Amino acid sequence: MSAWIEGRVAGCRQWTQSLYSLQVDAPALTFTAGQFARLALPAPPGSKEAMIGRPYSFVNPPSAQPHEFYFIILPEGPLSPRLAVLKRGESVWLAPRANGFFSISETAEAESLWCLSTGTGIGPFLSMLRTDDPWVKFRRVVLVHSVRYAEELTYRDAIAGIGHARTGAFHYVPMVSREADRDALAGRIPQAIEDGRLEGRVGLSLTPENAHAMLCGNPAMVEDVQKVLATRGMRRHRRKEPGHITLETYW
């Protein structure tokens, strides 16, 4: 099997100064919602490797093309600044297989599913929630998206579409930590769980008796939320040791 397959840029959207979404036509690549691909571009002359590749989660559901990837530009990074300036029709390469176990099939049965994300960590949840899998397994789904500034609350149209399709079963909670926003909760996810504001917002409890939590985002959020949930008796879920928390660090 070839190390890379060639895709073509179908579009690129700039959300903020540093947040972008790249759409890529690559029909041969299949995946499970929640998984990630490796995107790559040719390395500069003189590099040790022929290609520079990095992992990016799929935002689109498996049934939809083109593939979409949501990312933040790292100014000194070797790949993200180059991805952001690609034009329609230009080549971008992908690893031939998707990877990762952050998926609905890797969660435990529960009454409700809590999808807790920061920044670009919302991407895999948007892929999952546009499939039938979470709605078959859980009666209620909560999507929390925590960002620093309100302009970073992206994909609002896609989220509204999920809400329209899943009326009564879906709750979306935006959070903004560094400025006031009338529609969003203030602060960080761990504190909003600890003081009860998050559960109060949606009218559901986040407990081991009725909930499974999926965490995706920056390592500080993932670590701090685990600590808060541990005080409620919630622990990480593993195949051989069922629990209440599935996680992935991604930002």
PyMOL commands that set and color helices and strands:
alter all, ss='L'
color gray80, all
select helices_A, chain A and resi 80-84+104-106+119-129+133-137+150-152+156-165+189-194+197-202+219-230
alter helices_A, ss='H'
color red, helices_A
select strands_A, chain A and resi 5-14+19-25+36-42+51-57+67-72+91-94+112-118+140-147+170-176+185-186+211-217+245-249
alter strands_A, ss='S'
color yellow, strands_A
deselect
rebuild
show_as cartoon
